[in-house]
Amino acid sequence: MSVAVRGAERSLADGEADLVAAARRGDEAAIRELIRRLNPRLFRVARGIVASDAEAEEVVQDTYLAAFTRLDRFEGRARFSTWVTRIAINTARMHLRRARPAEDYDTVTEDRNRRIVAFPGGPPETADCALGRAQVRALLETAIAGLPPELRLPFLLHEVEGMKLREIARALSVNPVTLRTRMFRARRQLRAALAEQVSGGFEAVFPFGGARCARMADRVIAALRAGRRR
């Protein structure tokens, strides 16, 4: 597991119980912090199932509304992040069943500028470096998006989110042996699709932060407020 993935896991776990307790009391700051922490994972989970970024954002928002309006159902037997991840998987699958094939989404028109990575504290990135990084990420995302859904989601959960195989197997209701086979097939297909120089860059794919993260929190909070007023 990479340093970046281990850091993401620790970030999700630190103080999670306190934030959930505050969210139960309707503390909007706690809800926003939970959304900020969970956005990258849930977006990748959704994007591992649905076909476009726009659909994934819709799934993530629906997931938060389902989770935060039913916090009384969270019994604490698993981590909150694991509980919400399962909701995201179910929500994305329901979205997929509802989607009509005639309504194809044009992912070519999506804004690709957000995919350029800037590392805090590092030297200013040249235009050539930024372009190269964006091209590598686009190559990675295209390769991963090209995997069949039954391979794409386990790969994202394990390689990007750092979830253990047994945890993924439980979340997807899949036999662990079947899951290992799918992981092997996913890696084999990606190796065939990716050039050697992009190896190891999976932590950067399907990002969800910055202004997009803040807008998601704003939309969820507004929907929760509207629900309380009814």
Z-matrix of the N, CA and C atoms (Angstrom, degrees):
N
C 1 1.462
C 2 1.525 1 109.20
N 3 1.339 2 117.71 1 133.63
C 4 1.451 3 120.55 2 -175.50
C 5 1.524 4 111.21 3 -75.16
N 6 1.339 5 115.34 4 163.77
C 7 1.467 6 120.37 5 177.65
C 8 1.514 7 110.66 6 -60.06
N 9 1.336 8 116.42 7 -39.94
C 10 1.468 9 119.62 8 -179.15
C 11 1.521 10 111.34 9 -63.02
N 12 1.326 11 116.74 10 -42.23
C 13 1.467 12 120.25 11 179.93
C 14 1.518 13 111.10 12 -67.43
N 15 1.344 14 116.94 13 -43.01
C 16 1.474 15 119.12 14 177.73
C 17 1.522 16 110.34 15 -60.88
N 18 1.328 17 117.13 16 -39.47
C 19 1.461 18 120.76 17 178.28
C 20 1.512 19 111.76 18 -63.53
N 21 1.342 20 116.35 19 -39.06
C 22 1.466 21 119.95 20 178.76
C 23 1.516 22 110.70 21 -65.15
N 24 1.337 23 116.86 22 -40.18
C 25 1.457 24 120.71 23 178.16
C 26 1.529 25 111.22 24 -62.48
N 27 1.329 26 116.42 25 -45.36
C 28 1.476 27 119.43 26 179.00
C 29 1.520 28 110.81 27 -63.54
N 30 1.335 29 116.71 28 -38.96
C 31 1.458 30 120.41 29 -179.40
C 32 1.512 31 111.40 30 -61.68
N 33 1.348 32 117.11 31 -38.93
C 34 1.462 33 120.61 32 178.62
C 35 1.523 34 111.30 33 -67.87
N 36 1.331 35 117.16 34 -35.51
C 37 1.465 36 120.88 35 -173.28
C 38 1.524 37 112.99 36 -82.02
N 39 1.352 38 118.60 37 -33.51
C 40 1.463 39 121.97 38 -173.17
C 41 1.523 40 111.81 39 -60.50
N 42 1.327 41 116.39 40 115.84
C 43 1.458 42 121.22 41 174.98
C 44 1.514 43 114.83 42 67.78
N 45 1.338 44 117.21 43 16.00
C 46 1.462 45 120.36 44 -175.74
C 47 1.526 46 111.93 45 -61.34
N 48 1.334 47 117.12 46 -43.78
C 49 1.468 48 120.73 47 -177.46
C 50 1.525 49 111.21 48 -61.44
N 51 1.338 50 116.86 49 -40.78
C 52 1.467 51 120.26 50 179.36
C 53 1.526 52 111.03 51 -65.15
N 54 1.335 53 115.91 52 -40.30
C 55 1.464 54 119.78 53 179.60
C 56 1.526 55 110.83 54 -65.84
N 57 1.325 56 116.73 55 -40.01
C 58 1.459 57 120.26 56 179.45
C 59 1.524 58 110.32 57 -65.36
N 60 1.334 59 116.15 58 -41.23
C 61 1.463 60 120.00 59 178.02
C 62 1.527 61 110.73 60 -60.85
N 63 1.330 62 116.49 61 -41.82
C 64 1.463 63 120.47 62 178.54
C 65 1.524 64 110.59 63 -67.82
N 66 1.337 65 117.37 64 -38.58
C 67 1.462 66 120.90 65 178.84
C 68 1.526 67 111.07 66 -63.14
N 69 1.342 68 116.71 67 -35.14
C 70 1.469 69 119.91 68 177.06
C 71 1.525 70 110.83 69 -60.85
N 72 1.337 71 115.80 70 -30.88
C 73 1.471 72 120.25 71 179.67
C 74 1.521 73 112.01 72 -84.48
N 75 1.331 74 116.70 73 2.05
C 76 1.459 75 120.49 74 179.40
C 77 1.506 76 114.27 75 85.63
N 78 1.317 77 118.02 76 16.93
C 79 1.460 78 122.52 77 -179.58
C 80 1.534 79 109.09 78 -71.11
N 81 1.345 80 115.79 79 109.38
C 82 1.461 81 119.82 80 -175.61
C 83 1.526 82 112.27 81 -68.17
N 84 1.320 83 118.37 82 -31.32
C 85 1.464 84 120.70 83 178.14
C 86 1.534 85 110.18 84 -64.06
N 87 1.328 86 116.35 85 -39.48
C 88 1.468 87 120.40 86 177.98
C 89 1.522 88 110.96 87 -66.88
N 90 1.314 89 116.32 88 -40.99
C 91 1.466 90 120.02 89 178.25
C 92 1.519 91 110.36 90 -61.88
N 93 1.333 92 116.04 91 -44.51
C 94 1.472 93 119.91 92 178.57
C 95 1.530 94 111.33 93 -61.10
N 96 1.316 95 117.40 94 -39.85
C 97 1.465 96 120.09 95 -179.32
C 98 1.528 97 110.59 96 -68.38
N 99 1.317 98 117.49 97 -39.89
C 100 1.459 99 119.79 98 176.70
C 101 1.534 100 110.75 99 -63.26
N 102 1.326 101 116.21 100 -40.98
C 103 1.466 102 120.12 101 177.51
C 104 1.519 103 110.53 102 -62.24
N 105 1.332 104 116.45 103 -44.52
C 106 1.468 105 120.38 104 179.77
C 107 1.521 106 111.16 105 -58.73
N 108 1.334 107 116.03 106 -41.90
C 109 1.467 108 119.92 107 -177.94
C 110 1.530 109 111.97 108 -71.32
N 111 1.323 110 115.91 109 -38.04
C 112 1.459 111 119.86 110 -172.58
C 113 1.523 112 114.07 111 -88.25
N 114 1.323 113 118.03 112 -18.60
C 115 1.467 114 120.79 113 -175.02
C 116 1.525 115 113.93 114 -51.11
N 117 1.353 116 119.29 115 -50.49
C 118 1.475 117 117.90 116 -177.81
C 119 1.521 118 113.01 117 -58.76
N 120 1.347 119 116.75 118 -45.98
C 121 1.468 120 119.27 119 -179.11
C 122 1.513 121 111.15 120 -64.30
N 123 1.332 122 117.60 121 -49.11
C 124 1.456 123 119.58 122 -174.22
C 125 1.520 124 111.76 123 -66.63
N 126 1.337 125 116.41 124 -35.91
C 127 1.459 126 118.96 125 178.26
C 128 1.524 127 109.98 126 -64.15
N 129 1.329 128 116.67 127 -42.15
C 130 1.462 129 119.47 128 179.30
C 131 1.527 130 111.34 129 -67.19
N 132 1.323 131 116.91 130 -38.71
C 133 1.462 132 120.49 131 176.28
C 134 1.527 133 109.63 132 -59.33
N 135 1.332 134 115.94 133 -49.91
C 136 1.466 135 120.16 134 -179.08
C 137 1.526 136 110.84 135 -63.02
N 138 1.334 137 115.49 136 -42.74
C 139 1.471 138 119.71 137 -178.19
C 140 1.518 139 111.35 138 -68.72
N 141 1.344 140 116.44 139 -20.77
C 142 1.454 141 120.11 140 175.16
C 143 1.511 142 112.86 141 -74.09
N 144 1.343 143 116.44 142 -13.20
C 145 1.464 144 120.25 143 -177.63
C 146 1.524 145 111.76 144 -112.87
N 147 1.337 146 117.19 145 -47.94
C 148 1.466 147 120.10 146 -177.41
C 149 1.524 148 110.11 147 -90.09
N 150 1.331 149 115.06 148 171.59
C 151 1.463 150 119.47 149 -166.28
C 152 1.520 151 115.29 150 -95.02
N 153 1.338 152 119.28 151 -6.70
C 154 1.460 153 119.16 152 -176.67
C 155 1.523 154 111.33 153 -148.11
N 156 1.334 155 115.89 154 161.83
C 157 1.459 156 121.07 155 177.44
C 158 1.530 157 111.14 156 -62.32
N 159 1.334 158 116.58 157 -39.67
C 160 1.473 159 119.81 158 -177.95
C 161 1.527 160 110.82 159 -62.47
N 162 1.327 161 116.85 160 -43.82
C 163 1.467 162 120.33 161 178.29
C 164 1.527 163 110.50 162 -65.13
N 165 1.329 164 116.54 163 -38.06
C 166 1.458 165 120.27 164 -179.91
C 167 1.530 166 110.85 165 -63.61
N 168 1.331 167 117.54 166 -41.67
C 169 1.470 168 120.17 167 177.90
C 170 1.525 169 110.79 168 -61.41
N 171 1.329 170 117.00 169 -40.67
C 172 1.469 171 120.69 170 178.61
C 173 1.526 172 110.29 171 -62.67
N 174 1.328 173 115.86 172 -41.93
C 175 1.464 174 120.78 173 179.07
C 176 1.524 175 110.51 174 -62.73
N 177 1.339 176 116.97 175 -44.62
C 178 1.469 177 120.76 176 -178.91
C 179 1.525 178 110.51 177 -62.05
N 180 1.324 179 117.23 178 -44.32
C 181 1.462 180 119.61 179 179.56
C 182 1.530 181 110.59 180 -62.21
N 183 1.335 182 117.23 181 -44.90
C 184 1.472 183 120.59 182 178.75
C 185 1.530 184 111.04 183 -62.06
N 186 1.332 185 115.72 184 -35.42
C 187 1.469 186 120.28 185 178.48
C 188 1.521 187 110.95 186 -62.88
N 189 1.329 188 116.92 187 -46.95
C 190 1.462 189 120.38 188 179.80
C 191 1.526 190 111.32 189 -62.17
N 192 1.316 191 116.36 190 -42.89
C 193 1.469 192 118.89 191 -179.35
C 194 1.522 193 110.31 192 -63.55
N 195 1.332 194 116.73 193 -40.46
C 196 1.471 195 119.89 194 177.76
C 197 1.518 196 110.71 195 -64.24
N 198 1.323 197 117.08 196 -41.91
C 199 1.463 198 120.83 197 -176.22
C 200 1.531 199 111.63 198 -70.98
N 201 1.331 200 116.94 199 -49.21
C 202 1.467 201 119.50 200 -172.87
C 203 1.526 202 113.26 201 -77.05
N 204 1.314 203 118.20 202 -17.77
C 205 1.467 204 119.58 203 175.03
C 206 1.534 205 111.15 204 -90.44
N 207 1.352 206 116.96 205 -6.16
C 208 1.470 207 120.22 206 -179.51
C 209 1.521 208 110.25 207 -129.79
N 210 1.313 209 116.57 208 36.31
C 211 1.462 210 119.75 209 -179.19
C 212 1.524 211 112.31 210 -61.62
N 213 1.333 212 115.97 211 -23.48
C 214 1.464 213 118.67 212 178.96
C 215 1.529 214 111.79 213 -65.42
N 216 1.338 215 117.00 214 -18.36
C 217 1.466 216 121.13 215 179.59
C 218 1.532 217 111.91 216 -85.82
N 219 1.330 218 116.98 217 -11.23
C 220 1.461 219 119.68 218 178.42
C 221 1.526 220 108.25 219 -81.75
N 222 1.331 221 116.10 220 112.61
C 223 1.465 222 121.39 221 -173.30
C 224 1.523 223 113.01 222 -97.07
N 225 1.329 224 116.76 223 -5.40
C 226 1.455 225 119.49 224 176.07
C 227 1.515 226 115.38 225 81.35
N 228 1.328 227 117.88 226 10.20
C 229 1.469 228 119.42 227 178.84
C 230 1.529 229 111.23 228 -71.37
N 231 1.319 230 116.35 229 -29.38
C 232 1.467 231 122.52 230 173.17
C 233 1.521 232 107.17 231 -119.57
N 234 1.326 233 116.86 232 169.60
C 235 1.454 234 119.68 233 175.88
C 236 1.524 235 110.09 234 -65.39
N 237 1.313 236 116.53 235 150.47
C 238 1.458 237 121.30 236 179.85
C 239 1.527 238 110.33 237 -58.05
N 240 1.338 239 117.00 238 -42.18
C 241 1.460 240 120.44 239 -178.95
C 242 1.529 241 111.08 240 -61.98
N 243 1.343 242 116.93 241 -35.56
C 244 1.471 243 120.48 242 177.40
C 245 1.519 244 110.55 243 -68.82
N 246 1.324 245 116.23 244 -42.07
C 247 1.473 246 121.86 245 178.79
C 248 1.523 247 110.42 246 -60.07
N 249 1.345 248 116.90 247 -46.12
C 250 1.465 249 120.70 248 -178.62
C 251 1.530 250 110.37 249 -69.52
N 252 1.315 251 117.13 250 -34.08
C 253 1.470 252 119.98 251 177.28
C 254 1.523 253 110.41 252 -60.41
N 255 1.326 254 116.64 253 -41.85
C 256 1.468 255 119.74 254 178.37
C 257 1.531 256 111.09 255 -64.61
N 258 1.325 257 116.81 256 -38.90
C 259 1.463 258 119.98 257 176.45
C 260 1.524 259 109.85 258 -61.65
N 261 1.345 260 116.47 259 -41.99
C 262 1.467 261 120.69 260 -179.95
C 263 1.526 262 111.39 261 -61.83
N 264 1.327 263 116.47 262 -41.92
C 265 1.467 264 120.33 263 178.95
C 266 1.525 265 110.04 264 -61.24
N 267 1.327 266 116.76 265 -47.78
C 268 1.466 267 120.53 266 -179.65
C 269 1.523 268 111.56 267 -64.54
N 270 1.334 269 116.34 268 -41.13
C 271 1.469 270 120.60 269 -179.98
C 272 1.518 271 110.83 270 -63.54
N 273 1.335 272 116.86 271 -43.46
C 274 1.461 273 120.69 272 179.63
C 275 1.520 274 111.22 273 -64.05
N 276 1.320 275 116.33 274 -39.97
C 277 1.467 276 119.43 275 179.38
C 278 1.521 277 111.14 276 -66.36
N 279 1.336 278 117.28 277 -39.19
C 280 1.465 279 120.31 278 176.67
C 281 1.524 280 110.56 279 -64.87
N 282 1.350 281 115.90 280 -39.79
C 283 1.460 282 120.22 281 177.80
C 284 1.526 283 109.92 282 -60.64
N 285 1.323 284 115.96 283 -41.53
C 286 1.461 285 120.88 284 -179.04
C 287 1.522 286 110.43 285 -63.91
N 288 1.318 287 116.82 286 -39.62
C 289 1.472 288 120.01 287 179.80
C 290 1.526 289 111.28 288 -68.32
N 291 1.347 290 116.08 289 -33.39
C 292 1.470 291 119.32 290 -179.47
C 293 1.521 292 112.67 291 -77.04
N 294 1.313 293 116.29 292 -27.65
C 295 1.465 294 120.43 293 -173.16
C 296 1.525 295 110.55 294 -62.70
N 297 1.334 296 114.42 295 139.38
C 298 1.461 297 119.28 296 177.39
C 299 1.519 298 108.96 297 -97.12
N 300 1.332 299 118.27 298 130.46
C 301 1.459 300 121.48 299 -176.71
C 302 1.512 301 113.59 300 -56.51
N 303 1.332 302 117.34 301 -26.63
C 304 1.471 303 119.69 302 -177.45
C 305 1.517 304 112.14 303 -69.73
N 306 1.335 305 117.32 304 -19.08
C 307 1.464 306 120.98 305 -175.75
C 308 1.515 307 110.31 306 -96.95
N 309 1.313 308 116.84 307 66.59
C 310 1.455 309 121.36 308 179.29
C 311 1.511 310 110.27 309 -71.27
N 312 1.326 311 115.61 310 140.86
C 313 1.468 312 121.13 311 179.17
C 314 1.521 313 108.86 312 -98.99
N 315 1.317 314 116.80 313 133.25
C 316 1.456 315 121.72 314 -177.61
C 317 1.522 316 109.61 315 -86.52
N 318 1.333 317 116.32 316 93.27
C 319 1.460 318 119.54 317 -177.83
C 320 1.521 319 112.24 318 -72.81
N 321 1.326 320 116.59 319 -12.90
C 322 1.465 321 119.22 320 -179.68
C 323 1.525 322 110.97 321 -65.47
N 324 1.343 323 116.60 322 -28.85
C 325 1.459 324 119.35 323 -176.61
C 326 1.514 325 113.09 324 -85.59
N 327 1.346 326 117.88 325 -2.47
C 328 1.458 327 119.31 326 -179.23
C 329 1.511 328 110.90 327 -65.67
N 330 1.322 329 115.76 328 150.55
C 331 1.461 330 121.79 329 -179.51
C 332 1.514 331 110.15 330 -71.77
N 333 1.317 332 117.36 331 115.96
C 334 1.455 333 121.55 332 -179.07
C 335 1.526 334 111.79 333 -91.44
N 336 1.307 335 118.44 334 -10.74
C 337 1.464 336 119.55 335 -176.94
C 338 1.517 337 112.59 336 -62.75
N 339 1.328 338 118.10 337 -29.50
C 340 1.460 339 121.23 338 -177.77
C 341 1.509 340 111.73 339 -66.38
N 342 1.331 341 118.02 340 -13.14
C 343 1.449 342 120.54 341 -174.26
C 344 1.522 343 112.71 342 -86.25
N 345 1.310 344 118.15 343 -0.14
C 346 1.456 345 119.81 344 178.22
C 347 1.521 346 108.55 345 -80.31
N 348 1.327 347 117.42 346 127.75
C 349 1.459 348 122.68 347 -176.74
C 350 1.514 349 110.23 348 -90.07
N 351 1.317 350 116.54 349 136.51
C 352 1.466 351 121.80 350 171.51
C 353 1.515 352 107.01 351 -125.69
N 354 1.315 353 118.05 352 121.98
C 355 1.451 354 121.87 353 -177.75
C 356 1.524 355 110.25 354 -89.75
N 357 1.353 356 118.74 355 124.15
C 358 1.460 357 121.54 356 -179.56
C 359 1.519 358 111.41 357 -59.39
N 360 1.329 359 115.88 358 136.61
C 361 1.449 360 120.21 359 175.81
C 362 1.510 361 114.04 360 84.30
N 363 1.324 362 117.10 361 -7.84
C 364 1.451 363 119.83 362 -179.40
C 365 1.512 364 111.28 363 -87.76
N 366 1.345 365 116.01 364 170.42
C 367 1.460 366 119.39 365 178.81
C 368 1.517 367 110.51 366 -66.93
N 369 1.329 368 117.51 367 155.43
C 370 1.462 369 119.93 368 178.71
C 371 1.528 370 110.48 369 -56.62
N 372 1.301 371 115.96 370 138.35
C 373 1.445 372 120.81 371 -177.04
C 374 1.518 373 109.76 372 -87.48
N 375 1.321 374 116.54 373 132.74
C 376 1.452 375 120.44 374 178.53
C 377 1.516 376 109.64 375 -72.60
N 378 1.339 377 115.24 376 162.90
C 379 1.464 378 119.49 377 179.58
C 380 1.518 379 110.76 378 -61.74
N 381 1.335 380 116.64 379 -38.32
C 382 1.465 381 119.89 380 179.99
C 383 1.528 382 110.95 381 -65.23
N 384 1.353 383 116.71 382 -42.12
C 385 1.463 384 120.01 383 179.11
C 386 1.523 385 111.05 384 -64.47
N 387 1.337 386 115.43 385 -42.95
C 388 1.462 387 119.43 386 179.80
C 389 1.523 388 110.45 387 -62.23
N 390 1.315 389 116.78 388 -42.20
C 391 1.462 390 120.66 389 179.25
C 392 1.519 391 110.46 390 -64.49
N 393 1.346 392 115.83 391 -44.50
C 394 1.454 393 119.58 392 179.68
C 395 1.510 394 111.93 393 -61.63
N 396 1.350 395 115.99 394 -42.59
C 397 1.465 396 119.48 395 179.66
C 398 1.525 397 110.80 396 -64.08
N 399 1.323 398 116.51 397 -41.28
C 400 1.463 399 120.02 398 179.39
C 401 1.527 400 110.75 399 -64.43
N 402 1.323 401 116.61 400 -38.13
C 403 1.465 402 119.82 401 179.94
C 404 1.529 403 111.56 402 -67.55
N 405 1.349 404 115.56 403 -40.55
C 406 1.464 405 119.28 404 178.68
C 407 1.516 406 110.27 405 -63.69
N 408 1.331 407 116.08 406 -45.03
C 409 1.464 408 119.01 407 -179.26
C 410 1.520 409 110.80 408 -63.99
N 411 1.333 410 116.23 409 -41.44
C 412 1.466 411 119.00 410 178.37
C 413 1.519 412 110.57 411 -61.15
N 414 1.346 413 116.39 412 -38.15
C 415 1.462 414 120.59 413 178.23
C 416 1.523 415 110.88 414 -64.21
N 417 1.336 416 116.16 415 -43.74
C 418 1.459 417 120.75 416 178.34
C 419 1.530 418 110.95 417 -62.87
N 420 1.311 419 115.96 418 -47.18
C 421 1.456 420 119.49 419 -177.30
C 422 1.520 421 111.25 420 -64.64
N 423 1.328 422 116.44 421 -39.52
C 424 1.461 423 119.73 422 178.44
C 425 1.521 424 110.51 423 -63.06
N 426 1.337 425 116.71 424 -42.85
C 427 1.462 426 120.57 425 -179.82
C 428 1.522 427 111.09 426 -64.56
N 429 1.331 428 116.90 427 -43.86
C 430 1.466 429 120.09 428 -179.04
C 431 1.520 430 110.66 429 -69.56
N 432 1.334 431 116.73 430 -41.92
C 433 1.466 432 120.04 431 178.85
C 434 1.522 433 111.23 432 -63.20
N 435 1.333 434 117.16 433 -25.04
C 436 1.457 435 121.11 434 179.60
C 437 1.515 436 114.33 435 -78.08
N 438 1.325 437 116.95 436 -10.75
C 439 1.466 438 119.35 437 176.63
C 440 1.526 439 110.58 438 -69.42
N 441 1.319 440 118.81 439 147.82
C 442 1.469 441 120.21 440 172.86
C 443 1.530 442 109.51 441 -60.14
N 444 1.335 443 118.00 442 148.24
C 445 1.471 444 120.56 443 -176.74
C 446 1.519 445 114.20 444 -52.71
N 447 1.354 446 117.94 445 -37.23
C 448 1.457 447 119.63 446 -177.80
C 449 1.529 448 112.39 447 -70.23
N 450 1.344 449 117.01 448 -14.73
C 451 1.460 450 121.29 449 175.09
C 452 1.525 451 111.60 450 -101.40
N 453 1.338 452 116.16 451 -34.60
C 454 1.459 453 120.79 452 -173.91
C 455 1.528 454 112.62 453 -65.67
N 456 1.336 455 117.18 454 -47.42
C 457 1.464 456 120.04 455 -176.26
C 458 1.534 457 112.22 456 -65.00
N 459 1.343 458 119.94 457 -49.47
C 460 1.475 459 118.45 458 177.39
C 461 1.527 460 112.49 459 -58.58
N 462 1.332 461 116.84 460 -37.71
C 463 1.456 462 119.65 461 179.78
C 464 1.528 463 111.17 462 -62.71
N 465 1.328 464 117.06 463 -46.59
C 466 1.461 465 120.76 464 179.56
C 467 1.522 466 111.35 465 -62.72
N 468 1.324 467 116.82 466 -43.49
C 469 1.456 468 120.36 467 -178.13
C 470 1.530 469 111.55 468 -64.58
N 471 1.330 470 117.02 469 -38.77
C 472 1.463 471 120.30 470 -176.31
C 473 1.529 472 111.87 471 -83.91
N 474 1.315 473 117.31 472 -52.57
C 475 1.458 474 120.98 473 -172.47
C 476 1.523 475 113.24 474 -80.21
N 477 1.308 476 117.33 475 -33.15
C 478 1.474 477 120.23 476 -177.48
C 479 1.526 478 111.28 477 -95.56
N 480 1.332 479 116.28 478 -45.89
C 481 1.463 480 119.99 479 -176.57
C 482 1.519 481 113.46 480 -90.43
N 483 1.337 482 117.31 481 -12.06
C 484 1.455 483 120.10 482 176.32
C 485 1.509 484 114.98 483 74.26
N 486 1.335 485 117.86 484 17.84
C 487 1.462 486 120.06 485 178.37
C 488 1.525 487 109.80 486 -71.98
N 489 1.336 488 116.89 487 143.95
C 490 1.450 489 121.96 488 178.11
C 491 1.527 490 109.73 489 -71.78
N 492 1.333 491 115.47 490 151.78
C 493 1.463 492 119.81 491 -176.65
C 494 1.529 493 111.63 492 -60.31
N 495 1.337 494 117.24 493 -39.77
C 496 1.469 495 118.53 494 -179.41
C 497 1.537 496 111.09 495 -66.32
N 498 1.344 497 116.13 496 -33.23
C 499 1.461 498 120.04 497 177.58
C 500 1.527 499 110.35 498 -68.14
N 501 1.321 500 116.76 499 -41.17
C 502 1.463 501 121.22 500 178.09
C 503 1.524 502 110.23 501 -65.31
N 504 1.327 503 116.06 502 -42.95
C 505 1.470 504 120.30 503 179.89
C 506 1.521 505 110.89 504 -58.17
N 507 1.351 506 116.51 505 -42.67
C 508 1.472 507 119.84 506 178.10
C 509 1.522 508 110.75 507 -65.59
N 510 1.324 509 116.31 508 -44.04
C 511 1.470 510 120.17 509 -176.80
C 512 1.522 511 111.89 510 -63.94
N 513 1.332 512 116.85 511 -35.74
C 514 1.462 513 120.92 512 -177.10
C 515 1.530 514 112.77 513 -96.51
N 516 1.340 515 116.53 514 -2.26
C 517 1.473 516 121.37 515 -176.96
C 518 1.526 517 110.68 516 55.77
N 519 1.328 518 114.88 517 48.15
C 520 1.459 519 121.86 518 -178.42
C 521 1.525 520 108.67 519 -120.30
N 522 1.319 521 117.16 520 142.57
C 523 1.456 522 121.59 521 175.64
C 524 1.535 523 109.07 522 -61.73
N 525 1.344 524 118.66 523 133.59
C 526 1.473 525 120.81 524 -178.80
C 527 1.522 526 113.63 525 -55.13
N 528 1.316 527 117.18 526 -34.95
C 529 1.467 528 120.04 527 178.71
C 530 1.527 529 110.48 528 -66.03
N 531 1.333 530 115.46 529 -42.25
C 532 1.466 531 120.17 530 176.60
C 533 1.521 532 110.58 531 -62.11
N 534 1.332 533 115.56 532 -40.86
C 535 1.452 534 119.74 533 -179.32
C 536 1.532 535 110.99 534 -63.15
N 537 1.319 536 117.30 535 -43.20
C 538 1.468 537 120.09 536 179.17
C 539 1.527 538 110.79 537 -61.66
N 540 1.320 539 115.77 538 -38.20
C 541 1.461 540 119.56 539 177.62
C 542 1.525 541 110.73 540 -63.91
N 543 1.322 542 116.28 541 -40.97
C 544 1.463 543 119.98 542 179.50
C 545 1.528 544 111.37 543 -66.05
N 546 1.330 545 116.27 544 -39.33
C 547 1.462 546 119.56 545 177.71
C 548 1.525 547 110.58 546 -62.74
N 549 1.314 548 116.96 547 -41.30
C 550 1.465 549 120.94 548 178.60
C 551 1.528 550 110.03 549 -62.02
N 552 1.324 551 116.38 550 -44.65
C 553 1.465 552 120.30 551 -179.85
C 554 1.520 553 111.03 552 -65.05
N 555 1.358 554 116.89 553 -40.00
C 556 1.466 555 120.31 554 179.59
C 557 1.521 556 110.92 555 -61.74
N 558 1.324 557 116.52 556 -46.26
C 559 1.462 558 120.11 557 -179.79
C 560 1.524 559 111.43 558 -63.80
N 561 1.311 560 115.49 559 -40.90
C 562 1.467 561 119.53 560 -179.13
C 563 1.529 562 110.55 561 -63.36
N 564 1.339 563 116.24 562 -42.29
C 565 1.461 564 119.34 563 179.94
C 566 1.526 565 111.60 564 -67.85
N 567 1.346 566 116.29 565 -38.40
C 568 1.462 567 119.08 566 179.03
C 569 1.519 568 111.36 567 -67.12
N 570 1.334 569 116.86 568 -40.40
C 571 1.470 570 119.63 569 178.45
C 572 1.526 571 110.69 570 -58.60
N 573 1.324 572 115.23 571 -35.55
C 574 1.455 573 119.37 572 -179.99
C 575 1.533 574 111.18 573 -72.19
N 576 1.344 575 116.76 574 -25.46
C 577 1.461 576 120.49 575 -174.76
C 578 1.524 577 113.85 576 -96.08
N 579 1.308 578 117.95 577 -20.71
C 580 1.466 579 120.96 578 -172.59
C 581 1.523 580 112.16 579 -108.07
N 582 1.295 581 115.93 580 143.20
C 583 1.459 582 120.71 581 173.10
C 584 1.519 583 108.90 582 -76.14
N 585 1.308 584 117.09 583 157.57
C 586 1.457 585 122.27 584 -174.77
C 587 1.528 586 112.81 585 -61.48
N 588 1.330 587 117.30 586 -29.97
C 589 1.462 588 119.24 587 -174.31
C 590 1.525 589 114.59 588 -72.46
N 591 1.337 590 118.35 589 -12.59
C 592 1.463 591 119.25 590 179.42
C 593 1.516 592 111.52 591 -97.76
N 594 1.310 593 118.42 592 1.91
C 595 1.453 594 121.34 593 179.93
C 596 1.518 595 111.56 594 -60.01
N 597 1.331 596 116.41 595 134.47
C 598 1.463 597 121.48 596 176.29
C 599 1.506 598 114.58 597 91.23
N 600 1.341 599 117.62 598 4.50
C 601 1.456 600 118.17 599 -177.66
C 602 1.508 601 114.71 600 -101.31
N 603 1.332 602 118.19 601 21.53
C 604 1.456 603 120.89 602 -171.88
C 605 1.525 604 113.89 603 -69.39
N 606 1.352 605 117.52 604 -22.10
C 607 1.468 606 118.91 605 -178.54
C 608 1.526 607 112.21 606 -63.27
N 609 1.345 608 116.40 607 -17.48
C 610 1.467 609 119.80 608 -173.18
C 611 1.520 610 113.19 609 -92.66
N 612 1.333 611 118.94 610 -6.72
C 613 1.451 612 118.82 611 -171.38
C 614 1.524 613 112.00 612 -80.52
N 615 1.357 614 114.81 613 151.42
C 616 1.454 615 124.14 614 179.77
C 617 1.532 616 111.73 615 46.18
N 618 1.335 617 117.65 616 59.09
C 619 1.463 618 119.76 617 -178.98
C 620 1.522 619 111.00 618 -71.87
N 621 1.314 620 115.45 619 157.65
C 622 1.462 621 119.40 620 176.74
C 623 1.526 622 107.26 621 -151.00
N 624 1.309 623 116.58 622 92.00
C 625 1.459 624 120.29 623 -177.61
C 626 1.511 625 110.96 624 -151.54
N 627 1.324 626 115.13 625 -167.30
C 628 1.460 627 120.95 626 176.14
C 629 1.505 628 112.86 627 59.10
N 630 1.329 629 115.63 628 -134.11
C 631 1.461 630 121.31 629 -175.73
C 632 1.523 631 111.79 630 -64.36
N 633 1.337 632 117.02 631 -35.10
C 634 1.467 633 119.13 632 179.51
C 635 1.524 634 110.23 633 -64.61
N 636 1.322 635 116.78 634 -39.67
C 637 1.464 636 121.45 635 178.54
C 638 1.522 637 110.04 636 -62.98
N 639 1.341 638 116.29 637 -45.10
C 640 1.467 639 120.65 638 -179.14
C 641 1.529 640 111.22 639 -64.38
N 642 1.323 641 116.90 640 -40.13
C 643 1.469 642 119.67 641 179.74
C 644 1.522 643 111.13 642 -65.17
N 645 1.330 644 116.48 643 -37.45
C 646 1.462 645 119.69 644 177.73
C 647 1.525 646 110.18 645 -61.79
N 648 1.334 647 117.11 646 -45.78
C 649 1.460 648 120.83 647 178.70
C 650 1.525 649 110.66 648 -60.32
N 651 1.334 650 117.56 649 -42.71
C 652 1.470 651 121.50 650 179.59
C 653 1.526 652 110.94 651 -60.91
N 654 1.339 653 116.45 652 -43.47
C 655 1.469 654 119.46 653 -178.19
C 656 1.525 655 111.22 654 -66.57
N 657 1.335 656 116.67 655 -41.62
C 658 1.465 657 119.98 656 -179.44
C 659 1.527 658 110.68 657 -65.36
N 660 1.335 659 116.61 658 -46.17
C 661 1.472 660 120.42 659 179.35
C 662 1.524 661 110.43 660 -59.89
N 663 1.339 662 117.57 661 -43.78
C 664 1.470 663 120.85 662 -179.70
C 665 1.530 664 110.81 663 -62.45
N 666 1.336 665 117.06 664 -40.63
C 667 1.456 666 120.19 665 179.42
C 668 1.527 667 111.41 666 -68.13
N 669 1.346 668 116.95 667 -38.34
C 670 1.460 669 119.79 668 178.18
C 671 1.526 670 111.25 669 -66.40
N 672 1.346 671 116.89 670 -39.59
C 673 1.468 672 120.28 671 177.16
C 674 1.519 673 110.80 672 -62.47
N 675 1.353 674 116.00 673 -43.99
C 676 1.462 675 120.11 674 -179.62
C 677 1.525 676 109.99 675 -62.44
N 678 1.333 677 117.30 676 -39.16
C 679 1.462 678 120.80 677 178.76
C 680 1.514 679 112.79 678 -64.64
N 681 1.355 680 116.38 679 -36.85
C 682 1.471 681 119.52 680 179.87
C 683 1.531 682 111.90 681 -70.48
N 684 1.347 683 116.17 682 -27.50
C 685 1.470 684 119.52 683 -178.53
C 686 1.532 685 112.19 684 -77.40
N 687 1.333 686 116.02 685 -16.47
C 688 1.468 687 117.77 686 -177.19
C 689 1.534 688 111.74 687 -73.61
